[in-house]
């Protein structure tokens, strides 16, 4: 069956303001660069730069920030025909400090965020059933009507024979309780073919015990979620009608793909010098989904995703920093291939 799009992604979008004062503490930043972000947006742009025909289902306010986001997407060749304006809401924003190698303080401005107002009618108007794959994200589950719209999109894609990818995308400050994230994410899993997340996101998805939530005075809005990663992997794969695969992003170590069949595939990473880690996971997802849509096996797809993530961390930006197919090809060839 011919499809209008290779991939449609669904969820948040934002203007990203990145510190121009690399290495400076957040309190001493003097200026920011205006870029574009939001996990589903980043994945759509990353996939488009690799050569996929992509569409994005997000929402923006009737404001200049919305204009900024839409103009960027149009330049990138991402289909925006299904992105509604929500006049009563605002396009969201993110501020980021950059203190390599391991400090990247992040502040979200998502009060009354337009993309939280995506509803079932917006899904019906979008080319979900006309896309080979759908990618949804965890933050979209944090509010209604976006939550039910996300479930409906996954149902629609499944019924049309598409592949559903779920980026766990756990942002603690978007939830009243981390356990609520886990309950909702687990409820979505029967509609998911491939789940993708970090070890901490996996622990958050399987969280039930409040003793596993560690809140520090310095990071009240970003609690540390503890858990037994390997045990949680087994729990996910043992779920009735759960995902075919669970992809665990492990940073510099690469990624592991845990299959329902019991097989584990290990895809090593590519060592690089880190400038900014934000966007690396989205670049991985774009490269990984690209590979799967080409018919590649799990290992080659994940290695391709690792290469996309490695290039992004050497740059400043998320969507703006995504690599092209030519850049990835050269990068992988220079490091001995897949």
N, C-alpha and C positions, 0 to 999 in steps of 0.2 A: 504493500500500500504506500503510495506516495504521500508525503507529509509536507505541509507548507513550511514547517520549521524543524530544525534538528533539535533545538532545545528552547524551552521557555522556563525562566526562573521567576520566582514569586517571593515578594516580601519587601524588606526595608530598603530605602534609598536615602541619601543625605548629601549635603555639602560637607566636605571634610576640610577642616582648617588645620594644617600641619605647621608646627613650629619651624621658623626659619633659623632659629638659634640652636643648632644641633649641639647637644651636650649641656645646654643650660637647664637648670631646674625650672619646673613649670612656672613658678612664681616670678622668674626673671625673664620670661619670654617677652620680646619686644615687637615681634611681628609674625604673621602667619601667611602661608601660601594657601590659596583657595583651590581645592581639588574636589573630587567626587568619590563617594563610597557607599557603603551598605553592602552586606555580604551577597545577596542575590544579584544586585547590580554589578558588583565586581566580577562575579562568575559569568554573567551574561557578556560583559565586555571582554573578559579573558578568553571565553570560548569564541567570540566573534573574531578576535585578533588571530586566533589559531585557524580560522576558516569556517567555523560553523555558522549556519544561518540561525540567529538567535532572536528571541523576543523577550521582553521584560514586562511582568505584571507587578507594578508597584502603584503607588498613588502619590501625588504631590499636591501642595496647596496652590491656591490661586495667588501666587506670590512670585517675587523675583528669584528666590532660591529655586522654586520649581522650574522657572524658565532656564536657569543656569544648568540644572540637572538634565532637563530634556534636550537642551542644545548640545550638551556633551554627548549624550546617547546617540543623537542623530548623526553627529560627526563620526561616531564609532561604527555606524551601520547597524546598531541594535534597533529592532522594530519597537516603536513607541505608540503604535496605534491603539493599544488597549490600556494605556496609562490614563486613568481618570484624574481630573482635578477635583479636590475636595475643598470647596470654598470656606467651610467652617473650621478647617484644620490648617496646620502649618507643615511645610516641608521641614524635615528634621536636620539637625546639625551635629557634628562631632568635632571636638577640639583635641589635638594630640601633641604631647610633648615628646621630644626625641632625645633620649639619653643612652646611647649605645654603651655596652652591648646588650643590657638586659632591663633597662627601665624605659617604658613607653607609656607614661600616665595618660589616661583617656577619660574624657568627659562627654557624656551623651546629653543632647538637648532633644528630648522626645516627648515632651508634654503635648498631648493632643496631636501626635504625629499623624500626618495624612495617611501613611501606609497602614496604620492600624484600622483605618476606616474602609479598607478593602472589604467588599461583601460578595455574597454568592452571585448577585447579578453581574458584578465585575468579572467574575470567573467565567460566567456564561458568555460574556461578550469577548473574552480573550481566546486565542487559538490553542487552548489546552489540549483539546482532542485532536488537533491538527499538528501536534508536535511529537517527535519521536521520543522525547524525554521531558520530564518535568522535574525541576529542583525546587524544593521548599525548605524553609529554615525555621529553627526553633523560636526565634524572636517573634515570628508571625503568629505563634500560638499564645502569646502572653495576654492578648486582649480580644474582646469581641468588637466588631464582627469579623476581624481578621482571622480569628481562630477557626470559626466554622467555615469560612471561605477557604482556608487552607485544607481542611478535611475534605471539603467538596471538590477542590481542585485535584487532590490525590485520588478520590473516587472516580472523577471524570477521566483522568489520565489512565488509570487502571482499566476502566471499562473500554477505552479506546485502544488498548493494547500498547500503551506507552510504558516506559520505564520510569519509576518514581525514585528520585534521589532525595534523601533527607539530610541536610546539613544540621547537625545538632545545635549549633549556634546558641549556646547558653550564655546569656547576659544577665547576671544576677540582679542588677539594678532595675531590670524590666519586670521583675516578678515580686509579688508580695511575700513569697515564701519559696525557697529553692525546691522544696518538696512538691509544690504545685507544678513547677516545670517538669519534674520527673513523671508525675501522674499523667500529665497531658501528652508528653512526648511518647510515653509507653503506649498510650491509647492510639497514637498515630501509626505505630510500627506495623500493624497488620496490613496497612495500605502502602508500605514501603518495600522497594526491592533492594536498595542499597542505602545504608546509613553511614554517615561520615562524621567523625568528630575526634577531638583530642581525648587523652586519658581522663582529664578532669571533667570534660563534657559527658563522657561515658558514665563516670561516677555520679554526676548530677542527674543523669537520666534514670539511673537505678537507685537514687537516693530515697530512703524511707526513714532512716534512723537520725533523729536530730543531733545525736552525738557526733555524727560525721560532718557537721557544719562547724567550721572554725572561723570566728569573726574577730578580727583585730581592731583596735581603736583607730589605726591608721587606714584601714580598708573596710569600713562598715558596709559600703555598698558593693564590695567585691569579696565575699567570703570564700575561704578555701574549702573545697569539697573533698573529703577523704573517701577512700573506698578501696576495695580489692579489685583492681582492674581485670585481672585474669578471671576471677570469679564472675564479675559482671559481664564479661564477654561471653562466658558459657551460659549465663542466664538469658542474655539476649538471643543467642542462637538456639536455645531450647524452647523459646516461646512458640506456642502453636500459631501457625500462619505468620511467623515473624519474617524479617528480611532475609534475602538470599545471602547477603554479605554485609559484614560490619568492617568498615575501613577505619583504622585507628591511626591518626596522624601523630607522629612521635618526634616532631621538630627536626633537629639536625640528624637524628637517627633514621629518618625516612618515614616509612609507613608499613603497617602490617594489615593484610586483608584476611579476615577470618570468615571462612565459608561455612554455610549451613551443613555442608557435607562432612565437615570436620577438618578440612585442609586449612593450613595457614600458609600464606604467601608473604615473604619478607622482601620488601623493596628498599634497599639502602638509599640514603640521601646523597646529596652532592655538597661537599664542604665548600663554603664561601665565607667571605667577610661580611658580617651583618651590619647594615645601616639602620634598618627599621623592619621589625617583624610583622607589623600590621599588614594584612592582606595576603600573607603567605599561604594561609589555609585556603583562602578563596582561589588563589592562583593554582594551588594543588587540585582543588575540585574541578576547576575549568579544564586543566590538562588531563586529569583522570577521566572525566566524563567524555572529553574529546576522544581519548583512546578507546573507551568502550564503544562509542558510536562508530568508530572505524572498524570494529570487530576485533580489536586487539585483546590479548589475554590479560589477566589481572596484573601480572608482574610488569609487563611493558607499559600498561596504562598507568600504574602507580609510579613507575620510574619517570614516565613523561610528566606526571603531576608533580613529582619531587623536583624535576628540573624547572618547571614553571614557578614553583614556590621559591627555589633557590635564587632565581634571577630577581624576583620581586624584592627579596630581603636585602639586595644590594642597592636598592633604589629608594627614593622617597615618594610614597604614594601608594594607593591601592588600585583602583580602576585605571588611573592615569599611568601606572607603572607596569601594567600587564604586558607580557612579552608577546611578540609576533611569532608566527610559525617559523620564519627564517631564523630568528634569534634563538629559539629553542633548538632547532636543528643544529645550528652551529655550536651551541653550548654543549649539547649531548655528544656531538662528534668529537669536540675537543677534549672530552673526558672519557673517551673509550667506548662510547655508544651505550645502548641500553643494557 
